[in-house]
Amino acid sequence: MNAKTRRSIALAERYGAHNYHPLPVVISRAKGVFVWDTEGKRYFDFLSAYSALNQGHGHPRLIAAAKAQLGRVTLTSRAFHNDRLGPFLKRLCGLTGTDRALPMNSGAEAVETAIKAMRLWGYRVKGVPRDKAEIVVCEGNFHGRTTTIVGFSSDPDARDGFGPATPGFKRVPYGDARALRRAIGPDTVGFLFEPIQGEAGVILPPPGWLKEVRRICSSKRVLMCADEIQTGLGRTGRLFACDRERVKPDLLILGKALSGGLYPVSALCGKNEVMRLFTPGTHGSTFGGNPLACAVSEAALEVLVRERLPARAERLGARLLGRLKTLRHPKLKEVRGRGLLLALEFTVPVRPMVVDLMRRGLLAKDTHANTMRLAPPLVITEVQADAAFRLVRDAVAAFRG
């Protein structure tokens, strides 16, 4: 570690709140599936900024769209129309198969928007008594960091110290359709879930669970709301993870890769019955739907389609998962994943192995202590995936646990 790296880390540690525990690497540039540190060393990026970089670092189409828009207009606020919002929304609704979309900035903002939408629908359409609306969520969920969201988290690190929790939420075990059915009451307005729980350690639900959730929500007159902030836009081998079981949620939450990592953009997409309930003054954002965000996001969606990135994730994800399943280690509990959202779960903390991988030239992330998540940009090639696997293989073999 040279003096420049030490100084960068020291400044961040001295002046920043310690709400993250980053690896001791300082990234200074990036391209495609690679990043370089301040000392010039190259690494595979196998976190992709928590799946925000599905299109890879610095995709030329996205950079060109951003540069072109920077020279025209970047922000108007929604007090006025701008010429980029309409085309972006049309493209987004076309890809999601929804009637309308409401653009925001962060994923957590889009989740908060979904919560408001479900409650509005419950009161104005379903007829739930005032302030009695209830939303069912899952154990192990991760939907963001706002006070409302962490209040229904089951993760003590996310929740403790931030109470009192906002009322109106009920948790059920993830992947348990029977528990969901039992939890729904007359005042239930929605079921908020992740098709795959990414932050929890790439937890996959049982086969058929999504279809059963759709049947339950329809029969109980409850909105099915899929948080596809991490799993959506090609990550799991389909454009959306719900597509694998041919399930269409009532509300779809997107973020992260919606802008290819260039800019914070998120959106709530849904059918008219719900989205028409937002009227002037009921919800908004100064930056939501700004021209720069729209230009970048429209380009990001075009790249996903033009380069067939979901299909690439399906093919290379299956190849990489198959190779990872050949690994043997006395502390290795399970290898799992879908598309290019993969995980190795051990019976002991994996932070030392993650640090070793960094030294070997691959950046990954430990989650919930014992699980290492692997999620490269979807533009990764077969040769690159094979080279990255060899680094993981060697790190696993050297891991003492």
N, C-alpha and C positions, 0 to 999 in steps of 0.2 A: 504494500500500500504506500503510494508516494505522498508527498507533502500536499499536493493539490487535492487528492482524495480525502486525506485526513482533515484538511481545512473545510471541505464541503460538508463532510459528516458532522464536524464539530459545530459549524454554524447552525446547521439544522437542529442539532441536539440542544444547542444553547438557546435559540430563539423560537423554536417550534414546540407546541404542546406535544407530549409524548403519547399520542393516540395510535401510533403505529410502531411496529418493531421490525424495521426493514433489514434486509440482508446488507452486509457491509460492502456494497458496490454502488458507485456513482455513475449513472448512465449519462452520456453526453450526446449521443447520436444514435440513429436507428434507421433500418431499411428492411422491408420485407419481414422475414422471420427472425432477423438478427438485431441485436443492440450492441453498442460499444461503450466501454467505460472511459473515464478520463485518462486512463493509461494506455488506451488503444486496444485493449483486449476485447475480443468478440465473443458474444454469448448467443445461444439459442434462447429466444423468449418463449417460454412454455407456460406463461401466465396470461399473456395478451391483455394486460390491464383488466383482469377479471372478465375476459371475453369482449372487451370493447374494441379490440383490434382484429376482428375477424378478417378484414380486408388487408391486413398487414400494415406495418409501419410505412408511412409516407407514400401511400399508393398514388401514382402520378395523376390519375383522374380526379382524385379527391383534392390533391394539392392544387391542381389547375382550377378546379371549381372554386376553391377558397380564394385563390389569388385574384381570379376574375371578379368575384363578388366584393372583395376587399377594396377594389378600385372603384366600386359603384356606390353601394350603401350597405351598412352593416346592421343598423338598428333604427327602427322607426317607432317601436312599441305598437301594441295592438289598437292604439287610439286611431291609427290610420291603416289603410290597406297597404300591402307591399306586393310587388309583382312576382315574388318567389313563393309566397305562401300557398296560393291556390294550386299551382302545378305540383308542389311537393305533397300536399294533402291528397290530391287526386291519385298520385302514384302510390302513396302509402295505403290508401283505402283499397285501391285495386289489388295490391299484393296481399293484403290481409283479408280481403273479402268482407270488409265492413262498410257501413254507411257513412260514418263520420269519424274524425280524429281530432283530439285536442292536444296540441303540442305544448310541452313543458321543457324543462332543462335537465334536471337530475332524475335518476330512476326513482328515488324516494318521493320526489314531487309527483311523478306519474302514479305511484301507488296511493299517495294521499288523494290525488284526483279521483282515482278509482273508488276509494272509500267514500268520498263525497257523492260520487255518481250512484253507488249502490244505495246509499241512504236516501238520496233524493228520490230514486225510483221506488224505494220501499214506502216512503210517505205519500208520494203523489200518484203512484200507479197501483201498488199493491194494497195500500190502505193501512199500513202499520201505524199504530198510535204515535203521536208526537214524542220524540226522544226515546223511543223504545226499540229502534232498529238494532238488530244483532247480526254480526258477520262471523262466520265460522272460518277458522284458520287451522294450520297444521302445526303439530309439535315439530321442532327442528327447523322452523321457517326462518328465512332471511329475506326481508322485503325493504330494508333500508334502516336509517338511523334517526329518524325524527322521533319526538317523544311519544306520539301516538303509536308509531310502528313498534318501537322497542317495548312498549307497554304490553303487547301481546306476543313478544318473543319468549321462547323457553330457554334461551341462552342467558345464564346469569351475568356473564361479562357484558352483554348488550343491554340488559334490563336493570340490574341492581344499581341503585343510587340515582335513578332518574324518575322515581315515582312522584306522585301517585299515578297509577296506570289509568289510561283512558278507558272508561267502561264501554260495553257494547261488543265484546269479542269473546269467542269461545273456542278453545283449542281441542283438536281431536288428533289421534295418532295418524301419522302420514301413511297413505296407502291403504287405509282401513275404510272401505266403503260402508260397512255396517255401522261403524261409529259415526260416520258422517250422517247417515240416514237418521240415527237416533238423536243426534245433536240438533237437527233442524226442528224449529218450533214455529208457531204462527207468526212470530216477529222476526224471523230470519230473512234477511234480504239478499245475502250473497255468500258465496264460498270462494275465498281467496287462497290460491295455492300456486306452487311451482310444479311444472310437469316433471322436472328433475330437480332435486334440492342440491344446488351447486355449493353454496357456502357450508352446508352441513357435511360435505364430503362426497359429493356426487352420489347421492342416494336415489336409486331408481325405484319407482313404485311397481307393484305386481302387474304383470300383463293383464290388460283389460280394465285396469282401474280407471283410466280416463273415460272410457266408454260408459262405465258404471256411474261415474260422477256426472256425466252428461245426462244419463237417464234419471238419476236422483234429482238433480237440479231442475230438470224439466217437469218432473212429476210433482215436485214440492213447490213449484213456482219460486225458485231461488235463482239469482243470477250467478252463472258460472264465470269466474274471473281468473284468467290465467296470467300469472306473472312470468313473462318470457323475456325479462330483461337480460338474463344470462343465457338462457337456452334458445332464444329466438334468433332469427336471421342467420340460419345455416349451421350453427354450432353443433347440433346433434345429428346432422345428416339429413335433415329436412329443413325447409324454410322456417317452420315453427315446430317445436317438439310435439305439440298436440296433433300435428298432421300425421304422425306415425300411426295413430289409431283412428284417423279420419274423424277427429272430433273438432267441432267448432264452438269455442266458448262465446259467451255473450259479450264479454269484455276482454280485451287483450292489452296487456301492458308491455311496452317496449322501451328500450333505452340502449345504453352502451354502444353496440355496433351500429346503431341507427345512424351514427355520424362517422363511423370508421375510426374513432379515436381522435378526430381533429377538434371536436367541439362538444360540449355537453348538450345533448339533445335527447328528449324522451317524448313519449306520447301515450295517450290512452285512446284506443280504437274500439268502436262498438256500434251497435245497431241504433237506428233512429229512436226507438222506444225509450232508450236510456239517454243518449247523447243530446236529444232535443230538449231535455230538461234543464240544461245549462242555459241561462239567459244572461243578458248584460248585467254585470255586478255580482253574479253568484260565484265567479271564479276567474282567476287571471294570473298573468305573469308579465313583468316588464320585458324580459328577454325571450319568453316563450314564443316560438314562431317567428323569430327575427329573420331578416333576409339572408344573413350569412349562414345561420343554422339550416335554413331550408335549402339553400344552394348546395351545401356540403352533404346534407342528408339525402337529397335526391340523387346526387352522384354516388353516394355509398350504396343506395338501393340498386342503382344501375349496375354497379360492379358485382354485387352479389348475383344478379341474374345473368349478366353478360358472361361472367367467368364461371358460372355454374358451381359456385362455392359450396352450396349444400351437398351436391353430389360428390365433390372432392372430399368433403369432410366425412361423408359416409364411407367412401372407398378407403381413404388413408386411415381413417379412424379404426375401421375393421382390421386393417393390416397391422396397425400399431398395437391395438388391443390384443390381437392374437399373439404377437411377439411378447408383450408384457406378461401374458398368461403362462409363458414358458419359464419365467423367472422362478427360482426356488430360494427360499430363505426361511430359517426357523421361526422368525418373527413376522413373516408376511402372512397376513390374515386373508386378504381378498384383493383381487384386481377386478375393476369394474369400469363401466362407462358406456357411452353412446356417442357415435360420431367422434369428434375431437374434443370431447369433454370426458376425461379419464381420471382415474384415481387408483393409487396403491395404498391400501390400509394395512398398517402394522399393529402389533400389540404393544408397541412402545413408542415414545415420542420420536418423530422423524426429523426434527430440526437439524441434528448433526448431519444427516444424509443430505438435506437440502443445501446446507453450507458446503458440503463436499462436492455436490453437483455444481454449485456456483464456481468452485475452484477448477472444476473440469471443463466448464464452458457452457453450462445450461442453467437458466434461471427458472425455478419453479416455486411453489408456495405450499407451506404446511398449513393445514386447517384442522381445528379441533385436536391439536397435538399429534395424533397418531396417523393422520392421513396426508398424503402428498397428492396434490391435484396437478394434472398435466393438461394444458389447454393451449396449444400453439395457434398462431394465426392460420386461417383456413387456406391461405395461399401457399402453405408449405408443400414442397415437392416430395416425391417418393424417396429420392436420394437423401434429402435433408432429414426426413422422418427416420430413415434407417440409421443415419449417423447419430441422430439424437438418441435413438433407442440404445445404441452401443454405449453412450455415456451413462444412461440410466442403468443399464445392465451392470456396468463396472462399478457404479456407485452402490448399487444394491449388494453386489458381491463383497464390497469392502465394508459395508455397514455392520457395525458390531452391536447396535441396539443398546 
